[in-house]
Amino acid sequence: MEEALAAGLPFRGALVSPDLARTARGVELRAELERHAVPVEDVTTRTFTKLADTDTPQGILAVIEPPHHKADELSFARGRAILVIDGVQDPGNVGTLIRTAHALGAAGTIVLRGTADVNSPKALRAAMGASFRHPVVSLDDAGFIAWAKKHGVTLWASASDGVPLHRALVVAGKGEAGRGKGEGGIAVIVGNEGAGVRPQLNAVSTQRVAIPLAQGAESLNVAVAAGILLYEVLRGR
């Protein structure tokens, strides 16, 4: 909620229970809402507990208008990589992916079909406010592929049997000098927790990239994998 205020998002109203006033931070948050002319209503702890979707709520709920971004607003001037989430179903993973992309300086995040709602309470909590500052765009497959072609984006699909990441980065570095001035950066695609990136997206990707793992390790959490891929791509560009 503090991040939503700092990002300037419109608030429709807030509900507050007595628990909020138990901390100085809670008192300051309420004061900040009132300074922004947000309607604040007091409710009992019992009522608040029924409305909250967490086991230990912190004493405040708010209704806000989430930001809406379009694909053409994404600019590689913000960062030379974009994260693409394909069918990740756990909202906690989705929120963590957005938080990771924002923290590492990605230009934005594209969300494809089958992915959990980026505005669900669990996804918003996991994103820790990154959803309010980091451009997130929802597209269907056709729209995503058309966007990538229009902007000259190189597509990397994460895959356990793909080209090792260090080799892919070497190839990308050698190709940098030949890039046209109008071409975009790299879009890193991460897929469903179990099935991975869908075949139709693998088919249009420039290459499939893998993170080498220690012997006996089966896989990485999707958000951890995305963090490694984005960090290496952004560091080397």
N, C-alpha and C positions, 0 to 999 in steps of 0.2 A: 504494500500500500504506500509506503514511503517512496518507493521507486516510481510508482504510478503518478504520485503528486509531483515528484521532481521532473518527470518526463512531460508534465503538462497535460495529462489525459483528462477528459471531462468526467467528473463524478456526478452521478445522479443522486446519491445519498449514502448514508452510513448508519449502521446500528451498533450501539456500544453497550456492553455489559459492565457491571461494577469492577470486574477483574482488570479492565484496562487501566483504571486509576491507581493500581497497586505499584506501578513502576513509573519512574520519571519519563522514560521514553514513551510510554503510553499516554501520559498526560500531554506531552509535547506533540504527539501525533494528533490527538484530538484538537489541540489548539491550532495546529497547522491546517487541519480540515476546515475549521471555523474561519480561519484567516482567508481561505480560498472560497468562502461562502458555500461550502458543502453542507446540505441539510444533515444534521446529526440527531438521531433519536435514541434515547436511553430505553433499554429493555431489561427485564430481570435476567438473572443468571439462568434460571430454568428455561425461559423462553429462548434465550440465546443458544443454549446447548441443543435445543431441538432444531434450530436453524443451521447451526454449524455442521460441517461435514468432517471435522477432525475430532479425535478423542479428547484432546487437550487444547481447545481453542484459546486464543490470546485475548479475546474480549472485544474484537471489532470485526465487522463485516461491512463490505461496501459493494455497491453496484457501479461499475465504470463502463465507459465506452472504449472497447479495445481499438488499437490502431489498425488501419487497413492500408495495405501496400499493394502495388501492382508490379508485375514483372519488369516493366520498362523503367521503373524507379530504381532497380538494382544497378549499382555502378561499381565497376572494378576499381574506380578511384578510391573507394573506401578500403579495399583490400583485394589482393590478387587471387582470392579463392572464394568459392561459394559452397555451402553445404547443401546437399540434397538428401532429404529423408524419404525413403521409399518403403512404406508399409510397416513402419515401426509401431507396434501396437500398445506398448506399455506407456502410459502418459508420463510416468516418472522419467523414463528414458528420453521421451520427446522433449520434456522440459530441460533435462540435463544437456541434451544435444544443442538446444538453442542457447543455453547459458555458455556452453563451451565455445560455440561458434562466435558468439559475441565477445567473449573474453580473449580469444586468440586473434581477433581482428578480421574475421571473415566479412565479406561485403554484404552478406545476407544469407538467409536460409530459404530453400524452396521445399515445400511439403507436397508429396504426391499421394495418390489414392491409397486407402488402407491404413493411413497413419492416424494415430489417436488425435483427438481434438486438441489443438495447441492452446485453446482457451479454456480447457477444463480446469477445475480447481487444482487437481494434482499436478498437471503440467505447468500451470502458472507458478505454483509453489516451488517446483523443482527448478524452474528457470530463474528464480530469485530476482525477478524484475527485469531480466534481459529481454523478455518478450515486449516490453514497453519501449525499448531503445533500439533493438536490433530488428532490421526489416525481415519480416516473415511473410512469404507469399505462397498461397495454395494454387496449384496448377494440376490439370489433368495431363496424361502422358503426351498427347498431341501438342498441347500448349507449351509444355516444357521442351520438347524436342524442337519445336519451331523457334522458341526463344533462344535456345542454345545455338541453332544454325544462324539466326539473325545476328547474334553478337559474337560469332566466332569462338564459342566456348569449347574448350577441350574437356571431354567427359572421362572421368576416372571412376570405375566401379570397383568398390572394395570386394575382394573375394579371397577365400582361404587358399585357393590354388592359382592365384594370379601372379604377376611379375613381382618379385620382391621390391619393396618400397625404395630401397637405396638405388636399385638399378633403374627403376622408373624415373627417379629424380635426376639421375645422370642423363638419361635420354631427353628428358624435358629441358635440362640445362643446355644441352647441345643444340636443341631446336629453337632456343630463345632468339638467336640472332636472325633467324628467318621468319620471325613472326611479323605479320603486317601491322601497321599502326592502328588499324581499326579493330584488331582482334582482341578478344577477351581473355580471361584467365582460365583457371581450372575449376570445374565443378566436381566436387568429391561426393560420390553417391554411396550412402550406406543403406543397407536393407533390413528386412524383417529379422527379428531376433533368431528365428529358426531357419527360415528359408533363404535368407539373404536377398540380394538384389534380383529383381524379376528378370527373366530371360530377355524380354523385349528391350529392356534398358541395357542389359549386357551387350545386346546386338548392336546398339548404336554408340556404345562407348569406344573411345580411342584405345583404351587398354583397361585390363582388370589388374588391380593392384593388391598385393598382400603384405601384411606385417609379419615378418618372420617371428615364430614363437619358439620357446624352449621345448626340447623334446618332452613329450608327454602332455603338453598343454594343448587343450582342444580348441579354445577360442578366447576372445576377449569380449567384454561387455561392449555393446554397440557404441555407447557414448565414449568409452575409453579409446576404442579403435578410431572413432572420428577425431578425437582430440589429437592422437598421434599423427594421423594423416594430415590434418589441417596444419598442425604445428610445423611439420616438415615441409609441406608445400609452401606455406607462407614464409618460413625462414629462408627458403632457398630462392625466393623470387624478389 
